[in-house]
Each structure stands twice: as structure tokens, then as C-alpha cells.
């Protein structure tokens, strides 16, 4: 299936998502809070590119521009993060030692600053194949993985490639002090039509089980999602601590997807000799969709790496996600 056709369908599917994100998201580093730039890296202003046409034809959708994906540190010392509330989708992946790392995908809106930025993993490359030439911002990668990144259909943005894109926070310790200025990498947000994830948004599916709280565990990390009827969102808790951004905003997606995948050993190891797990996101499996305080048991399917992921009921009916930010937690089946 071509990306152009998928993009056209995605444009219609995410109209509600774009509206909700525009209304509810706030810019990062507000009120003077967040990482303080230590002055490294000259400021540069990108040349604006033309906005995609609003005509709705295939070429206009195909030329929407790339999404921005950023690998974000998620150990305790890296929290609170900056710029997560503006992401359209946040993927939670297992990494070495059973810990977690985030990959935030931006299309509807770009924050001023995102971070702390950390290294890429093999799982990222398969996830990003669903997008058309995405930009991947990351701090580096294991030496053996670098050729795969260089050969992947994406634009790699490690430090040093674009002038002024990264800076080190003066008041934070390495390695949790590297931050990205998205505006130096992309001239503007490409728009929700670039989110060729396969997700559908709209009215809640029938059935499901009323469930206010759900906890998901990795070997060395724990996530709890608690429904807030007042906010109409799930409040995120990480390792027993309420998760916020650097400006104090509580992390609160509209939908949480717990996607059960095969997690296997890869060919890559960190500097301490720990194997890097690879989460397989192409194939089929089971998932839980949490929305509106209700948990729905669904099936997921992603036929090829170039396709998005579809969530359906047992008879194949698409399961809509709630308009707004989506967290996808990739957990071992």
C-alpha cells in the first residue's frame, strides 16, 4: 500500500485529533521555567517553507512534510522532561536493563524545546517506517547501529548536524542535559495529515470495562494511568511519582494504548554489555485501548513496516481513539 494513499486516509482520520491538539496543548518552557540554555550553539533562523496546500488532493497530502521524532530520556534523573505535552504520539519502549525510553512524535505542533534527548535504538527504525521521511532527533547511537540509521528512510538529526539545534542545559548534569530546539530542525509543524499511524479517532467503541486505573510494568520501570473525569484525560505516574513537565504541567494523554508485542534480544549491546531489546511492531497481537475511563480489549495489526497500526474488535471493526494525545506503551506479550 503506498504512503500517498495512507496519508490521504490518515488526513481524514486525524481531523478531530488536530483540532483537539490545537485547543489543548501549551508551548514548552513557559513562564521562564525549564532547562536554561548554557549558550552553546549559535542561534539560527530557518528559512520558512511553503505550507501544504489545503486542496485535499493526493499531492498536497503527500507533500505535507516530515514528522519530527525525538528520543527522550526517561530514567529518574532525566525527569521532569520538557516539551512532551505538544507531542501527538508518545511511544514508550523498553531499553537496556529493563528501563524505559520515550519517542515523542510531533506533527500538529512544535514545542520551543524538547528533552533531555538520548540515543536511538533499533526499535525506533521500524516504528518510523510508517512515516514519509521522518526526522529523527537523537543524541547518538551504538556504533554497530549507525549504518542502519544511515540507511534508513529518514533524516537523522544528531548533535552537530544542524547549527544551533541542540544546547546543553547549564543547571543539569550530563547525560541528562542535552536539549533540542525543534524550530532549528523543521521550519514549521507539518500538520496532523503527516501522522500516517493508521489510528482512527472519533466516538468511543461500544462495550469495554469501566476501569479508572491501569498499571503497566517493565522489568525496571512502572507506569500508572489514572482516569480524570474532570480533565477527560489519563494522569501519568512513573515509578510511583506523578509525571509532569519541567513547567509543572501534568502529563495527561487522552488515550493510552497498551500494545503487547514480541520483545526479543537484538544484536546490539550498551557499553556495560547489556543487550538492547528489540520490540517488534510489525505483525499482529493483542492490545488494550484506554479511553474515557473504559478499557477495551482489541486486536492490533501492522502488515508491513510501511503501514500504520490498526486497532480493531474481534470482527474487524476499527476501534476509535479519543481525539488528543496518544501514548502507546510497547510491552512484552
GIVENBEL-V75386 format. One record per residue. N is the residue number from 1. NEAR is the number of other ideal C-beta (glycine too) atoms within 10 Angstrom. D_LAST is the distance of its C-alpha to the last C-alpha in Angstrom with 1 decimal. Layout:
n | near | d_last
N | NEAR | D_LAST
N | NEAR | D_LAST
This chain:
n | near | d_last
1 | 11 | 27.5
2 | 10 | 29.6
3 | 19 | 28.8
4 | 14 | 32.1
5 | 13 | 31.1
6 | 21 | 27.7
7 | 22 | 29.5
8 | 19 | 32.0
9 | 15 | 29.5
10 | 24 | 27.7
11 | 21 | 31.0
12 | 13 | 31.6
13 | 23 | 28.1
14 | 27 | 28.3
15 | 14 | 31.9
16 | 19 | 30.9
17 | 29 | 28.5
18 | 20 | 31.4
19 | 15 | 33.8
20 | 20 | 31.6
21 | 23 | 30.8
22 | 11 | 34.5
23 | 9 | 35.6
24 | 16 | 33.2
25 | 18 | 32.5
26 | 12 | 34.8
27 | 14 | 35.7
28 | 26 | 34.5
29 | 20 | 36.9
30 | 15 | 39.2
31 | 7 | 42.0
32 | 7 | 42.4
33 | 15 | 39.3
34 | 22 | 36.5
35 | 25 | 36.9
36 | 16 | 40.5
37 | 16 | 41.3
38 | 14 | 43.1
39 | 10 | 45.0
40 | 11 | 43.5
41 | 18 | 43.3
42 | 7 | 46.0
43 | 11 | 45.4
44 | 12 | 45.3
45 | 9 | 45.3
46 | 14 | 43.6
47 | 5 | 45.5
48 | 8 | 44.3
49 | 11 | 43.0
50 | 9 | 43.8
51 | 14 | 41.5
52 | 19 | 39.8
53 | 12 | 42.0
54 | 7 | 41.5
55 | 9 | 42.7
56 | 11 | 39.3
57 | 9 | 39.9
58 | 13 | 37.5
59 | 10 | 39.1
60 | 17 | 39.0
61 | 26 | 35.3
62 | 19 | 34.6
63 | 16 | 36.7
64 | 23 | 35.0
65 | 22 | 34.2
66 | 19 | 31.1
67 | 29 | 28.6
68 | 27 | 28.4
69 | 26 | 25.1
70 | 26 | 25.5
71 | 28 | 23.3
72 | 24 | 23.8
73 | 22 | 23.8
74 | 24 | 21.9
75 | 19 | 22.9
76 | 11 | 25.3
77 | 11 | 28.3
78 | 19 | 27.5
79 | 17 | 27.5
80 | 18 | 28.9
81 | 26 | 28.1
82 | 24 | 30.5
83 | 28 | 30.0
84 | 27 | 26.6
85 | 25 | 28.0
86 | 23 | 29.3
87 | 30 | 26.1
88 | 25 | 25.0
89 | 23 | 21.3
90 | 21 | 19.6
91 | 25 | 16.3
92 | 25 | 14.7
93 | 26 | 13.3
94 | 25 | 12.6
95 | 23 | 15.7
96 | 18 | 17.6
97 | 15 | 17.8
98 | 13 | 14.6
99 | 17 | 16.6
100 | 23 | 16.1
101 | 23 | 18.2
102 | 19 | 19.1
103 | 25 | 20.2
104 | 24 | 22.6
105 | 23 | 23.9
106 | 26 | 27.5
107 | 29 | 29.4
108 | 24 | 31.3
109 | 20 | 32.7
110 | 22 | 33.2
111 | 29 | 33.6
112 | 16 | 36.5
113 | 20 | 34.4
114 | 28 | 30.7
115 | 32 | 29.3
116 | 26 | 29.0
117 | 27 | 27.9
118 | 22 | 26.0
119 | 18 | 24.9
120 | 28 | 22.8
121 | 26 | 19.7
122 | 20 | 18.7
123 | 24 | 15.7
124 | 25 | 18.6
125 | 20 | 20.5
126 | 17 | 18.0
127 | 27 | 17.4
128 | 23 | 21.2
129 | 20 | 22.1
130 | 25 | 21.9
131 | 27 | 25.0
132 | 22 | 28.5
133 | 13 | 29.6
134 | 24 | 27.9
135 | 22 | 29.3
136 | 25 | 27.0
137 | 30 | 28.5
138 | 23 | 27.5
139 | 18 | 29.3
140 | 17 | 28.9
141 | 23 | 26.5
142 | 19 | 26.3
143 | 8 | 29.2
144 | 12 | 27.3
145 | 20 | 25.2
146 | 14 | 28.4
147 | 10 | 29.4
148 | 14 | 26.1
149 | 19 | 26.7
150 | 10 | 30.4
151 | 9 | 29.5
152 | 18 | 26.9
153 | 13 | 28.3
154 | 22 | 28.5
155 | 15 | 31.2
156 | 15 | 30.4
157 | 23 | 32.0
158 | 19 | 32.1
159 | 18 | 34.9
160 | 9 | 38.3
161 | 12 | 37.7
162 | 18 | 39.1
163 | 11 | 42.0
164 | 16 | 41.3
165 | 22 | 37.7
166 | 23 | 36.5
167 | 23 | 38.1
168 | 19 | 37.7
169 | 21 | 37.9
170 | 12 | 40.9
171 | 8 | 39.8
172 | 19 | 36.4
173 | 8 | 35.5
174 | 9 | 34.0
175 | 16 | 31.3
176 | 20 | 30.4
177 | 20 | 33.5
178 | 21 | 33.0
179 | 29 | 33.1
180 | 28 | 33.4
181 | 23 | 36.0
182 | 24 | 34.3
183 | 18 | 37.7
184 | 19 | 38.8
185 | 22 | 36.0
186 | 20 | 36.1
187 | 16 | 39.4
188 | 16 | 37.7
189 | 23 | 34.5
190 | 26 | 33.9
191 | 20 | 33.1
192 | 25 | 30.2
193 | 25 | 30.9
194 | 29 | 29.3
195 | 28 | 25.8
196 | 28 | 24.7
197 | 27 | 21.1
198 | 20 | 21.2
199 | 24 | 20.8
200 | 20 | 23.4
201 | 22 | 25.2
202 | 15 | 27.4
203 | 8 | 27.9
204 | 16 | 25.1
205 | 19 | 23.7
206 | 8 | 25.0
207 | 9 | 23.4
208 | 19 | 20.5
209 | 9 | 20.6
210 | 9 | 22.7
211 | 14 | 20.9
212 | 13 | 22.6
213 | 13 | 20.1
214 | 17 | 16.4
215 | 10 | 15.0
216 | 19 | 11.9
217 | 12 | 11.7
218 | 21 | 11.3
219 | 12 | 13.0
220 | 14 | 16.3
221 | 20 | 16.1
222 | 14 | 15.9
223 | 22 | 16.3
224 | 19 | 18.0
225 | 25 | 19.1
226 | 16 | 22.2
227 | 22 | 24.0
228 | 13 | 27.6
229 | 9 | 29.7
230 | 6 | 32.6
231 | 12 | 30.8
232 | 16 | 28.6
233 | 24 | 25.7
234 | 27 | 22.9
235 | 18 | 24.1
236 | 22 | 21.8
237 | 18 | 21.9
238 | 20 | 20.6
239 | 15 | 20.7
240 | 7 | 23.0
241 | 13 | 25.4
242 | 13 | 26.1
243 | 20 | 25.3
244 | 19 | 28.3
245 | 23 | 29.8
246 | 22 | 32.8
247 | 18 | 35.2
248 | 10 | 33.7
249 | 17 | 31.8
250 | 15 | 28.8
251 | 23 | 25.6
252 | 21 | 24.9
253 | 25 | 22.9
254 | 23 | 23.7
255 | 24 | 20.2
256 | 27 | 16.8
257 | 26 | 13.7
258 | 20 | 10.3
259 | 23 | 8.3
260 | 15 | 4.5
261 | 23 | 5.1
262 | 13 | 5.8
263 | 19 | 7.6
264 | 11 | 10.7
265 | 10 | 14.2
266 | 17 | 16.8
267 | 11 | 20.5
268 | 19 | 21.3
269 | 14 | 22.3
270 | 13 | 23.9
271 | 7 | 27.4
272 | 7 | 26.5
273 | 7 | 24.7
274 | 14 | 21.1
275 | 14 | 18.7
276 | 18 | 17.2
277 | 23 | 13.5
278 | 21 | 12.8
279 | 24 | 10.2
280 | 15 | 10.5
281 | 22 | 11.6
282 | 18 | 13.7
283 | 12 | 12.6
284 | 10 | 11.2
285 | 16 | 8.3
286 | 13 | 8.1
287 | 23 | 9.4
288 | 21 | 11.9
289 | 24 | 15.2
290 | 26 | 17.5
291 | 26 | 21.1
292 | 17 | 24.5
293 | 17 | 23.2
294 | 16 | 21.2
295 | 20 | 17.5
296 | 22 | 16.7
297 | 14 | 13.8
298 | 21 | 13.7
299 | 16 | 12.6
300 | 22 | 12.4
301 | 17 | 14.3
302 | 24 | 15.8
303 | 14 | 18.0
304 | 10 | 19.4
305 | 14 | 19.4
306 | 17 | 22.5
307 | 18 | 21.1
308 | 22 | 19.7
309 | 20 | 16.6
310 | 19 | 17.5
311 | 22 | 16.1
312 | 16 | 17.7
313 | 15 | 18.3
314 | 8 | 18.1
315 | 6 | 21.6
316 | 9 | 20.8
317 | 11 | 22.6
318 | 16 | 21.6
319 | 23 | 20.2
320 | 20 | 22.4
321 | 29 | 21.5
322 | 24 | 24.3
323 | 21 | 26.8
324 | 22 | 26.4
325 | 28 | 24.0
326 | 25 | 20.3
327 | 26 | 17.6
328 | 26 | 14.2
329 | 23 | 11.7
330 | 24 | 9.1
331 | 21 | 6.3
332 | 14 | 3.8
333 | 11 | 0.0
